[in-house]
């Protein structure tokens, strides 16, 4: 009887802990854990990828030390729409430029200035998890109050999962509010590649992680 009461007491304690959920992903080579809390979700995503500043940059590295840099390199305005050229520089692999813009509120990207644009981030997400379209693909997203990567805690994180990668071969991209991209993962290549954020400069403020 005492054993049964102990089990019931443990269950009640877990329910009362704001439904906190810790996840350790077995396929993730990094020490990544995430926390959800129970509440209503209505998240403005504009600050999750602050691309509208030509001085902003983000530097990443993987376990082997190979670096990757995202940098805003150019701006063009046409018919009251401003386009930003964003360079993804993956050392010893590839350097590719994309163009980003807001329309209307959504963050869109395209491989060329005058080509087709797809949704990178919707202007808002209204639930803890869901889906949205990106061209002909469907993107799964999740919102976390906090994410721990390599012992560092990032607050207010959105995670995107791509069944078919649509940008630079990455299957999973994580964003933190007022920072930008904090992790990019290619899990379907010959070997898994995970880039984690080392440092960034957003609106003139340099942060190191």
Residue frames as a rotation matrix with the C-alpha (Angstrom) as fourth column:
UNK 1
0.566 0.824 0.000 0.00
0.824 -0.566 0.000 0.00
0.000 0.000 -1.000 0.00
UNK 2
0.424 -0.491 -0.761 2.85
0.167 -0.784 0.598 2.40
-0.890 -0.381 -0.251 0.87
UNK 3
-0.634 -0.690 0.350 4.44
0.426 0.065 0.902 1.69
-0.645 0.721 0.253 -2.51
UNK 4
-0.120 0.684 0.719 1.17
0.974 -0.058 0.218 2.53
0.191 0.727 -0.660 -4.32
UNK 5
0.782 0.407 -0.472 0.81
0.534 -0.828 0.170 5.79
-0.322 -0.385 -0.865 -2.37
UNK 6
-0.044 -0.893 -0.449 4.38
0.167 -0.450 0.878 6.73
-0.985 -0.036 0.169 -3.27
UNK 7
-0.661 -0.149 0.735 3.69
0.719 0.153 0.678 6.15
-0.213 0.977 0.006 -6.97
UNK 8
0.352 0.880 0.319 0.51
0.910 -0.402 0.105 8.26
0.220 0.254 -0.942 -6.82
UNK 9
0.646 -0.152 -0.748 2.35
0.353 -0.810 0.469 11.03
-0.677 -0.567 -0.470 -4.96
UNK 10
-0.468 -0.884 0.004 5.11
0.330 -0.171 0.928 11.11
-0.820 0.436 0.371 -7.59
UNK 11
-0.388 0.418 0.822 2.54
0.913 0.051 0.405 11.33
0.127 0.907 -0.401 -10.39
UNK 12
0.696 0.699 -0.164 0.77
0.717 -0.686 0.125 14.28
-0.026 -0.205 -0.978 -8.75
UNK 13
0.268 -0.693 -0.669 4.10
0.243 -0.624 0.743 16.06
-0.932 -0.361 0.001 -8.26
UNK 14
-0.690 -0.552 0.468 4.98
0.548 0.023 0.836 15.71
-0.472 0.833 0.287 -11.94
UNK 15
0.027 0.797 0.604 1.58
0.962 -0.186 0.202 17.04
0.273 0.575 -0.771 -13.04
UNK 16
0.803 0.366 -0.471 1.98
0.538 -0.785 0.306 20.10
-0.257 -0.499 -0.828 -10.84
UNK 17
-0.108 -0.935 -0.337 5.38
0.472 -0.346 0.811 21.07
-0.875 -0.072 0.479 -12.27
UNK 18
0.121 0.260 -0.958 3.76
-0.524 -0.803 -0.284 23.25
-0.843 0.536 0.038 -15.00
UNK 19
0.882 0.263 0.391 3.87
0.123 0.673 -0.730 20.31
-0.455 0.692 0.561 -17.38
UNK 20
0.298 -0.861 -0.412 7.60
-0.861 -0.428 0.274 20.83
-0.412 0.273 -0.869 -17.90
UNK 21
0.955 0.017 0.297 9.07
0.115 0.901 -0.419 18.43
-0.274 0.434 0.858 -20.44
UNK 22
0.134 -0.969 -0.210 12.75
-0.707 -0.241 0.665 17.67
-0.694 0.059 -0.717 -20.86
UNK 23
0.978 0.196 0.073 13.77
-0.071 0.639 -0.766 16.05
-0.197 0.744 0.638 -24.14
UNK 24
-0.075 -0.996 -0.051 17.13
-0.546 -0.002 0.838 14.50
-0.835 0.091 -0.543 -24.99
UNK 25
0.750 0.415 -0.515 17.21
-0.638 0.248 -0.729 13.59
-0.175 0.876 0.451 -28.66
UNK 26
0.524 -0.575 0.628 19.14
0.113 0.778 0.618 10.35
-0.845 -0.253 0.472 -29.24
UNK 27
0.527 -0.309 0.792 20.03
0.849 0.221 -0.479 11.29
-0.027 0.925 0.379 -32.83
UNK 28
0.894 -0.192 0.404 21.41
-0.121 -0.974 -0.194 14.67
0.431 0.125 -0.894 -31.79
UNK 29
0.225 -0.887 -0.404 25.20
0.657 0.445 -0.609 14.53
0.720 -0.128 0.682 -31.25
UNK 30
-0.567 -0.402 0.718 24.99
-0.170 -0.796 -0.581 17.57
0.806 -0.452 0.383 -28.99
UNK 31
-0.733 0.312 -0.604 23.81
0.680 0.300 -0.669 17.74
-0.028 -0.901 -0.432 -25.39
UNK 32
-0.799 0.514 0.311 20.50
-0.292 -0.785 0.546 19.35
0.525 0.345 0.778 -26.31
UNK 33
-0.618 0.688 -0.381 17.52
0.778 0.463 -0.425 19.50
-0.116 -0.559 -0.821 -23.96
UNK 34
-0.701 0.465 0.540 14.32
-0.017 -0.768 0.640 21.46
0.713 0.440 0.546 -24.29
UNK 35
-0.803 0.463 -0.376 11.60
0.461 0.082 -0.884 22.71
-0.379 -0.882 -0.279 -21.98
UNK 36
-0.436 0.783 0.444 7.95
0.265 -0.360 0.895 23.38
0.860 0.508 -0.050 -22.72
UNK 37
-0.928 0.346 -0.140 5.54
0.094 -0.146 -0.985 25.05
-0.361 -0.927 0.103 -20.33
UNK 38
-0.327 0.897 0.299 1.74
0.944 0.296 0.146 24.98
0.043 0.330 -0.943 -20.47
UNK 39
-0.300 0.327 -0.896 0.35
0.154 -0.910 -0.384 28.35
-0.941 -0.253 0.223 -21.61
UNK 40
0.774 0.588 0.234 -1.18
0.369 -0.119 -0.922 30.05
-0.514 0.800 -0.310 -24.62
UNK 41
-0.317 -0.938 0.140 1.18
0.595 -0.082 0.800 30.72
-0.739 0.337 0.584 -27.53
UNK 42
0.854 0.375 0.361 1.11
0.514 -0.493 -0.702 33.69
-0.085 0.785 -0.614 -29.88
UNK 43
0.160 -0.946 -0.282 4.67
0.511 -0.165 0.844 34.48
-0.845 -0.279 0.457 -30.93
UNK 44
0.934 -0.019 -0.356 5.78
-0.279 -0.661 -0.696 37.31
-0.223 0.750 -0.623 -33.22
UNK 45
0.661 -0.667 0.345 8.72
0.647 0.739 0.188 35.85
-0.380 0.099 0.920 -35.16
UNK 46
0.924 -0.252 0.287 10.23
0.037 -0.690 -0.723 39.05
0.381 0.679 -0.628 -36.57
UNK 47
0.506 -0.763 0.403 13.09
-0.863 -0.455 0.221 39.16
0.014 -0.459 -0.888 -34.02
UNK 48
0.664 -0.229 0.711 13.98
-0.095 0.918 0.385 35.46
-0.741 -0.323 0.588 -34.54
UNK 49
0.133 -0.713 0.689 15.94
0.955 0.277 0.103 36.20
-0.264 0.644 0.718 -37.70
UNK 50
0.612 0.121 -0.782 17.10
0.183 -0.983 -0.009 39.85
-0.770 -0.137 -0.624 -37.57
UNK 51
0.021 -0.603 0.797 18.33
0.932 0.300 0.203 40.13
-0.362 0.739 0.568 -41.15
UNK 52
0.671 0.345 0.657 17.44
0.630 -0.732 -0.259 43.79
0.392 0.587 -0.708 -41.76
UNK 53
0.846 -0.514 -0.140 20.81
-0.332 -0.715 0.616 45.22
-0.416 -0.475 -0.776 -40.76
UNK 54
0.810 -0.521 -0.269 23.93
-0.156 0.249 -0.956 45.14
0.565 0.816 0.120 -42.94
UNK 55
-0.101 -0.886 0.453 26.23
-0.860 -0.151 -0.488 44.92
0.501 -0.439 -0.746 -39.91
UNK 56
0.482 0.368 0.795 24.71
-0.791 0.574 0.214 41.72
-0.378 -0.732 0.567 -38.48
UNK 57
-0.076 -0.496 -0.865 26.62
-0.671 0.667 -0.324 38.41
0.738 0.556 -0.384 -38.57
UNK 58
0.722 0.282 0.632 26.59
-0.650 0.588 0.481 35.00
-0.235 -0.759 0.608 -36.89
UNK 59
-0.193 -0.854 -0.483 29.56
-0.852 0.390 -0.348 32.61
0.486 0.344 -0.803 -36.50
UNK 60
0.800 0.505 0.323 29.11
-0.591 0.755 0.285 28.87
-0.100 -0.419 0.902 -35.95
UNK 61
-0.408 -0.869 -0.279 31.32
-0.893 0.443 -0.076 25.82
0.190 0.218 -0.957 -35.59
UNK 62
0.703 0.546 -0.455 30.87
-0.446 0.837 0.317 22.03
0.554 -0.020 0.833 -35.59
UNK 63
0.935 -0.273 0.226 32.62
-0.067 0.490 0.869 19.39
-0.348 -0.828 0.440 -33.49
UNK 64
0.465 -0.798 0.384 35.55
0.885 0.433 -0.171 19.12
-0.030 0.419 0.908 -35.93
UNK 65
-0.193 -0.510 -0.839 36.08
0.488 -0.791 0.369 22.88
-0.851 -0.338 0.401 -35.71
UNK 66
-0.644 -0.019 0.765 34.86
0.751 -0.209 0.627 23.62
0.148 0.978 0.149 -39.24
UNK 67
-0.681 0.356 -0.640 33.34
0.149 -0.788 -0.597 27.14
-0.717 -0.502 0.483 -39.20
UNK 68
-0.269 0.653 0.707 30.24
0.919 -0.045 0.392 28.54
0.288 0.756 -0.588 -40.85
UNK 69
-0.810 -0.035 -0.585 29.35
0.264 -0.913 -0.310 32.23
-0.524 -0.405 0.749 -41.06
UNK 70
0.131 0.848 0.514 26.05
0.987 -0.159 0.011 33.91
0.091 0.506 -0.858 -41.86
UNK 71
-0.595 -0.428 -0.680 26.47
0.486 -0.866 0.120 37.57
-0.640 -0.259 0.723 -42.81
UNK 72
0.647 0.762 -0.001 24.26
0.529 -0.450 -0.720 40.32
-0.549 0.465 -0.694 -44.24
UNK 73
-0.318 -0.935 0.160 26.24
0.700 -0.118 0.704 41.57
-0.639 0.335 0.692 -47.23
UNK 74
-0.964 -0.017 0.265 23.99
0.216 -0.631 0.745 43.78
0.155 0.775 0.612 -49.39
UNK 75
-0.265 0.911 -0.315 20.72
0.433 -0.179 -0.883 45.72
-0.862 -0.370 -0.347 -49.53
UNK 76
-0.964 0.082 0.253 18.58
0.203 -0.390 0.898 46.67
0.172 0.917 0.359 -52.53
UNK 77
-0.409 0.871 -0.273 15.28
0.130 -0.241 -0.962 48.59
-0.903 -0.429 -0.014 -52.48
UNK 78
-0.984 0.180 0.011 12.72
-0.004 -0.083 0.997 48.41
0.180 0.980 0.082 -55.28
UNK 79
-0.256 0.962 0.091 9.06
-0.073 -0.113 0.991 49.54
0.964 0.247 0.099 -55.34
UNK 80
0.132 0.268 0.955 9.12
-0.875 -0.422 0.239 50.20
0.467 -0.866 0.178 -51.58
UNK 81
0.997 0.063 -0.048 10.36
-0.036 0.898 0.440 46.66
0.071 -0.436 0.897 -50.87
UNK 82
0.264 -0.954 0.143 13.84
-0.964 -0.267 -0.001 46.18
0.039 -0.137 -0.990 -49.36
UNK 83
0.910 -0.067 -0.410 15.76
-0.021 0.978 -0.206 43.00
0.415 0.196 0.889 -50.16
UNK 84
0.457 -0.771 0.444 18.72
-0.832 -0.195 0.519 41.78
-0.314 -0.606 -0.731 -48.10
UNK 85
0.488 -0.395 -0.778 21.43
-0.380 0.706 -0.597 39.53
0.786 0.587 0.194 -49.48
UNK 86
0.600 -0.211 0.772 22.51
-0.732 0.244 0.636 37.00
-0.322 -0.947 -0.008 -46.84
UNK 87
0.107 -0.684 -0.722 25.66
-0.715 0.452 -0.534 34.95
0.691 0.573 -0.440 -47.36
UNK 88
0.888 0.082 0.453 25.95
-0.364 0.726 0.583 31.43
-0.281 -0.682 0.675 -45.90
UNK 89
0.283 -0.894 -0.348 29.69
-0.782 -0.005 -0.624 30.68
0.556 0.449 -0.700 -45.84
UNK 90
0.913 0.035 0.407 30.39
-0.268 0.803 0.533 27.06
-0.308 -0.595 0.742 -44.88
UNK 91
0.140 -0.971 -0.193 34.17
-0.916 -0.202 0.347 26.54
-0.376 0.128 -0.918 -44.87
UNK 92
-0.797 -0.594 0.113 35.46
-0.470 0.726 0.502 23.81
-0.380 0.347 -0.857 -47.24
UNK 93
-0.423 0.716 0.555 31.88
0.573 0.686 -0.448 23.11
-0.701 0.128 -0.701 -48.34
UNK 94
-0.091 0.525 0.846 30.02
0.933 -0.253 0.257 25.98
0.349 0.813 -0.467 -49.97
UNK 95
-0.751 0.064 -0.657 29.34
0.237 -0.903 -0.359 29.71
-0.616 -0.426 0.663 -50.01
UNK 96
-0.474 0.705 0.528 25.84
0.804 0.101 0.587 30.57
0.360 0.702 -0.614 -51.16
UNK 97
-0.977 0.192 -0.088 23.89
-0.147 -0.917 -0.371 33.82
-0.152 -0.350 0.924 -51.12
UNK 98
-0.320 0.943 0.096 20.15
0.937 0.300 0.181 34.09
0.142 0.148 -0.979 -50.55
UNK 99
-0.788 0.179 0.589 17.84
-0.101 -0.982 0.162 37.08
0.608 0.068 0.791 -50.62
UNK 100
-0.512 0.604 -0.611 15.44
0.859 0.341 -0.382 37.81
-0.022 -0.721 -0.693 -47.75
UNK 101
-0.789 0.342 0.511 12.51
-0.197 -0.928 0.316 40.20
0.582 0.149 0.799 -47.41
UNK 102
-0.743 0.669 -0.008 9.32
0.146 0.151 -0.978 40.82
-0.653 -0.728 -0.210 -45.41
UNK 103
-0.757 0.545 -0.361 6.02
-0.603 -0.367 0.709 40.36
0.253 0.754 0.606 -47.26
UNK 104
0.086 0.092 0.992 3.67
-0.333 -0.936 0.115 41.12
0.939 -0.340 -0.050 -45.47
UNK 105
0.502 0.017 0.864 5.18
-0.865 0.006 0.502 40.30
0.003 -1.000 0.018 -42.10
UNK 106
0.936 -0.210 0.283 6.36
0.193 0.977 0.087 36.83
-0.295 -0.027 0.955 -43.12
UNK 107
0.084 -0.956 -0.280 10.11
-0.636 -0.268 0.724 36.41
-0.767 0.118 -0.630 -43.63
UNK 108
0.950 0.273 0.152 10.62
-0.031 0.566 -0.824 35.18
-0.311 0.778 0.546 -47.22
UNK 109
-0.037 -0.997 -0.074 13.76
-0.355 -0.056 0.933 33.95
-0.934 0.061 -0.352 -48.97
UNK 110
0.964 0.264 -0.021 14.84
-0.106 0.312 -0.944 33.30
-0.243 0.912 0.329 -52.54
UNK 111
0.374 -0.867 0.331 17.95
0.750 0.492 0.442 32.03
-0.546 0.083 0.834 -54.29
UNK 112
-0.609 -0.539 0.583 18.11
0.774 -0.564 0.288 35.15
0.174 0.626 0.760 -56.50
UNK 113
-0.882 0.205 -0.425 16.91
0.015 -0.889 -0.458 38.73
-0.472 -0.410 0.780 -56.23
UNK 114
-0.497 0.692 -0.524 14.34
-0.864 -0.454 0.219 38.44
-0.087 0.561 0.823 -59.01
UNK 115
-0.776 0.160 -0.610 13.38
-0.101 0.923 0.371 34.78
0.623 0.350 -0.700 -58.57
UNK 116
0.295 0.928 -0.227 10.61
0.026 0.230 0.973 33.09
0.955 -0.293 0.043 -56.61
UNK 117
-0.602 -0.423 0.678 10.42
-0.625 -0.279 -0.729 33.60
0.497 -0.862 -0.096 -52.83
UNK 118
0.021 0.548 -0.836 9.33
0.323 0.788 0.525 31.04
0.946 -0.281 -0.160 -50.22
UNK 119
0.716 0.343 0.608 8.34
-0.430 -0.470 0.771 31.43
0.550 -0.813 -0.189 -46.60
UNK 120
-0.380 -0.883 -0.276 11.28
-0.071 0.325 -0.943 31.13
0.922 -0.338 -0.186 -44.20
UNK 121
-0.873 0.215 -0.437 9.32
0.473 0.161 -0.866 32.08
-0.116 -0.963 -0.242 -41.07
UNK 122
0.046 0.936 0.349 5.63
0.771 -0.255 0.584 32.98
0.636 0.242 -0.733 -40.76
UNK 123
-0.216 -0.128 0.968 4.91
-0.210 -0.962 -0.174 36.35
0.953 -0.241 0.181 -39.14
UNK 124
-0.120 0.211 0.970 3.38
-0.992 -0.050 -0.112 34.63
0.025 -0.976 0.216 -36.11
UNK 125
-0.645 0.122 -0.755 3.00
0.038 0.991 0.127 31.17
0.764 0.053 -0.644 -34.67
UNK 126
-0.093 0.780 0.619 -0.13
-0.811 -0.420 0.408 30.54
0.578 -0.464 0.671 -32.64
UNK 127
0.925 0.380 -0.006 0.62
-0.312 0.766 0.562 27.20
0.218 -0.518 0.827 -30.99
UNK 128
0.442 -0.778 0.447 3.41
-0.525 0.179 0.832 25.30
-0.727 -0.603 -0.329 -29.28
UNK 129
-0.664 -0.629 0.404 3.81
-0.009 0.547 0.837 23.13
-0.748 0.552 -0.369 -32.36
UNK 130
0.509 0.860 -0.041 2.41
-0.066 -0.008 -0.998 22.94
-0.858 0.511 0.053 -35.86
UNK 131
-0.220 -0.511 0.831 3.12
0.826 0.355 0.437 23.17
-0.519 0.783 0.345 -39.57
UNK 132
0.437 0.374 -0.818 3.31
-0.231 -0.833 -0.503 25.78
-0.870 0.409 -0.277 -42.30
UNK 133
0.794 -0.074 0.604 4.01
0.566 0.452 -0.689 25.70
-0.222 0.889 0.401 -46.03
UNK 134
0.099 -0.807 -0.582 7.31
-0.317 -0.580 0.750 26.66
-0.943 0.110 -0.313 -47.64
UNK 135
-0.594 -0.170 -0.786 6.88
-0.803 0.062 0.593 26.48
-0.052 0.984 -0.173 -51.41
UNK 136
0.148 0.629 -0.763 5.73
-0.594 0.673 0.441 22.91
0.791 0.388 0.473 -52.09
UNK 137
-0.517 -0.449 -0.729 7.10
0.286 0.712 -0.641 21.64
0.807 -0.540 -0.239 -48.75
UNK 138
0.698 0.700 0.151 5.58
-0.005 -0.206 0.979 21.45
0.716 -0.684 -0.140 -45.28
UNK 139
-0.439 -0.873 0.212 7.68
-0.157 -0.158 -0.975 22.66
0.885 -0.461 -0.068 -42.35
UNK 140
0.498 0.512 -0.699 7.14
0.610 0.366 0.703 21.36
0.616 -0.777 -0.130 -38.82
UNK 141
-0.275 -0.585 0.763 7.83
-0.233 -0.729 -0.644 23.83
0.933 -0.355 0.064 -36.02
UNK 142
0.364 0.336 -0.869 7.99
0.806 0.353 0.474 23.74
0.466 -0.873 -0.143 -32.23
UNK 143
0.263 -0.252 0.931 8.29
-0.353 -0.923 -0.150 26.52
0.898 -0.290 -0.331 -29.67
UNK 144
0.199 -0.283 -0.938 10.33
0.819 0.574 0.000 26.06
0.538 -0.768 0.346 -26.48
UNK 145
0.989 0.125 0.074 10.58
0.055 -0.792 0.608 28.41
0.134 -0.597 -0.791 -23.50
UNK 146
0.381 -0.922 0.064 14.22
-0.820 -0.306 0.484 27.36
-0.427 -0.237 -0.873 -23.22
UNK 147
0.933 -0.238 -0.271 16.77
0.034 0.806 -0.591 25.14
0.359 0.541 0.760 -24.94
UNK 148
0.557 -0.806 0.201 20.08
-0.449 -0.088 0.889 23.96
-0.699 -0.585 -0.411 -23.51
UNK 149
0.931 -0.357 -0.075 22.87
0.084 0.409 -0.908 23.43
0.355 0.839 0.411 -26.06
UNK 150
0.072 -0.980 -0.186 26.33
0.486 0.197 -0.852 22.43
0.871 -0.029 0.490 -24.86
UNK 151
-0.310 -0.172 -0.935 25.46
0.950 -0.018 -0.312 23.62
0.037 -0.985 0.169 -21.36
UNK 152
-0.992 -0.009 -0.129 24.22
0.010 -1.000 -0.007 27.06
-0.129 -0.008 0.992 -22.52
UNK 153
-0.260 0.966 0.009 20.57
0.775 0.214 -0.594 28.02
-0.576 -0.148 -0.804 -22.07
UNK 154
-0.980 0.089 0.176 18.79
0.057 -0.726 0.686 29.95
0.188 0.682 0.706 -24.81
UNK 155
-0.536 0.827 -0.170 15.38
0.151 -0.104 -0.983 31.47
-0.830 -0.553 -0.069 -24.05
UNK 156
0.351 0.849 -0.396 12.32
-0.291 -0.303 -0.908 31.56
-0.890 0.433 0.141 -26.33
UNK 157
-0.700 -0.711 -0.069 13.39
-0.395 0.304 0.867 29.20
-0.595 0.634 -0.493 -29.10
UNK 158
0.581 0.777 -0.242 11.67
-0.650 0.264 -0.712 28.13
-0.490 0.571 0.659 -32.33
UNK 159
-0.511 -0.699 0.500 12.79
-0.247 0.677 0.694 24.85
-0.824 0.231 -0.518 -33.92
UNK 160
0.372 0.569 -0.734 12.09
-0.884 -0.024 -0.467 24.10
-0.283 0.822 0.494 -37.59
UNK 161
-0.304 -0.383 0.872 12.16
-0.080 0.923 0.377 20.54
-0.949 0.045 -0.311 -38.94
UNK 162
0.025 0.215 -0.976 12.35
-0.963 -0.259 -0.082 19.99
-0.270 0.942 0.201 -42.71
UNK 163
0.594 0.198 0.780 11.28
-0.023 0.973 -0.229 16.65
-0.804 0.118 0.582 -44.20
UNK 164
0.445 -0.502 0.741 13.00
0.887 0.132 -0.443 17.88
0.125 0.855 0.504 -47.38
UNK 165
-0.132 -0.541 -0.831 15.66
0.639 -0.687 0.346 20.55
-0.758 -0.485 0.436 -46.67
UNK 166
0.691 0.457 0.560 14.91
0.723 -0.452 -0.523 23.78
0.014 0.766 -0.642 -48.52
UNK 167
0.867 -0.435 0.241 17.85
-0.397 -0.897 -0.192 25.92
0.299 0.071 -0.951 -47.43
UNK 168
0.060 -0.997 0.049 21.49
-0.919 -0.074 -0.387 24.76
0.389 -0.022 -0.921 -47.64
UNK 169
-0.172 -0.132 -0.976 20.67
-0.179 0.979 -0.101 21.12
0.969 0.158 -0.192 -46.91
UNK 170
-0.906 -0.204 0.370 19.75
-0.377 -0.003 -0.926 21.65
0.190 -0.979 -0.075 -43.25
UNK 171
-0.427 0.749 -0.507 17.10
0.433 0.662 0.612 19.34
0.794 0.042 -0.607 -41.78
UNK 172
0.470 0.521 -0.712 16.76
0.868 -0.125 0.481 21.28
0.162 -0.844 -0.511 -38.54
UNK 173
-0.448 -0.549 0.706 17.25
0.345 -0.834 -0.430 24.96
0.825 0.051 0.563 -37.69
UNK 174
0.191 0.451 -0.872 16.84
0.981 -0.059 0.185 26.55
0.032 -0.891 -0.454 -34.25
UNK 175
-0.186 -0.147 0.971 16.25
0.267 -0.959 -0.094 30.26
0.945 0.242 0.218 -33.64
UNK 176
-0.260 0.124 -0.958 16.35
0.957 -0.096 -0.273 32.27
-0.125 -0.988 -0.094 -30.40
UNK 177
0.737 0.646 0.196 14.51
0.660 -0.751 -0.005 35.54
0.144 0.133 -0.981 -29.90
UNK 178
0.943 -0.311 -0.121 16.66
-0.291 -0.943 0.160 38.67
-0.164 -0.115 -0.980 -30.49
UNK 179
0.025 -0.962 0.271 19.63
-0.275 0.254 0.927 36.48
-0.961 -0.098 -0.259 -31.49
UNK 180
0.150 0.054 -0.987 18.76
-0.988 0.044 -0.148 34.64
0.036 0.998 0.060 -34.70
UNK 181
0.686 0.059 -0.726 19.88
-0.251 0.955 -0.160 31.16
0.683 0.292 0.669 -35.73
UNK 182
0.336 -0.564 0.754 21.58
-0.921 -0.030 0.388 29.28
-0.196 -0.825 -0.530 -32.87
UNK 183
-0.356 -0.466 0.810 21.89
-0.240 0.884 0.402 25.80
-0.903 -0.051 -0.426 -34.42
UNK 184
0.336 0.403 -0.851 21.77
-0.940 0.088 -0.329 24.23
-0.058 0.911 0.409 -37.89
UNK 185
-0.220 -0.370 0.903 21.81
-0.401 0.878 0.262 20.46
-0.889 -0.304 -0.342 -38.45
UNK 186
0.094 0.165 -0.982 22.25
-0.947 0.320 -0.036 18.31
0.308 0.933 0.186 -41.53
UNK 187
-0.062 -0.019 0.998 21.27
-0.733 0.680 -0.033 14.84
-0.678 -0.733 -0.056 -40.32
UNK 188
0.757 0.501 0.419 20.76
-0.095 0.719 -0.689 13.06
-0.646 0.482 0.592 -43.65
UNK 189
0.514 -0.646 -0.564 24.19
-0.835 -0.225 -0.503 13.43
0.197 0.730 -0.655 -45.24
UNK 190
0.210 -0.530 -0.821 27.02
-0.087 0.826 -0.556 10.91
0.974 0.188 0.127 -45.23
UNK 191
-0.474 -0.257 -0.842 27.59
0.811 0.245 -0.531 11.90
0.342 -0.935 0.092 -41.59
UNK 192
0.600 0.774 -0.202 25.59
0.788 -0.528 0.315 14.21
0.137 -0.348 -0.927 -39.29
UNK 193
-0.579 -0.711 0.400 26.72
0.604 -0.703 -0.374 17.84
0.547 0.025 0.837 -39.18
UNK 194
0.561 0.720 -0.407 25.65
0.814 -0.393 0.428 20.21
0.148 -0.572 -0.807 -36.39
UNK 195
-0.455 -0.634 0.625 26.67
0.453 -0.769 -0.451 23.86
0.767 0.078 0.637 -36.36
UNK 196
0.410 0.544 -0.732 26.20
0.911 -0.213 0.353 25.68
0.036 -0.812 -0.583 -33.05
UNK 197
0.748 -0.004 0.664 26.46
0.171 -0.965 -0.198 29.41
0.642 0.261 -0.721 -32.51
UNK 198
-0.063 -0.858 -0.509 29.81
0.963 0.082 -0.258 30.70
0.263 -0.506 0.821 -31.20
UNK 199
-0.577 -0.133 -0.806 29.24
0.423 -0.893 -0.156 34.45
-0.699 -0.431 0.571 -31.49
UNK 200
0.052 0.605 0.794 27.09
0.980 -0.184 0.075 37.02
0.192 0.774 -0.603 -33.24
UNK 201
-0.901 -0.183 -0.393 26.68
0.254 -0.958 -0.136 40.73
-0.352 -0.222 0.909 -33.81
UNK 202
-0.151 0.931 0.332 23.07
0.950 0.043 0.310 41.97
0.274 0.362 -0.891 -33.83
UNK 203
0.746 0.458 0.484 22.41
0.411 -0.888 0.207 45.70
0.525 0.045 -0.850 -34.18
UNK 204
0.269 -0.764 0.586 25.95
-0.410 -0.641 -0.649 46.49
0.871 -0.066 -0.486 -33.07
UNK 205
0.393 -0.108 0.913 25.90
-0.900 0.158 0.406 44.28
-0.188 -0.982 -0.035 -29.97
UNK 206
-0.141 -0.546 -0.826 28.44
-0.587 0.718 -0.375 41.44
0.797 0.432 -0.421 -30.05
UNK 207
0.550 0.332 0.766 27.60
-0.810 0.437 0.392 38.31
-0.205 -0.836 0.509 -28.02
UNK 208
-0.379 -0.708 -0.597 29.83
-0.717 0.632 -0.294 35.29
0.585 0.316 -0.747 -27.47
UNK 209
0.643 0.730 0.232 28.58
-0.743 0.523 0.417 31.85
0.183 -0.441 0.879 -26.38
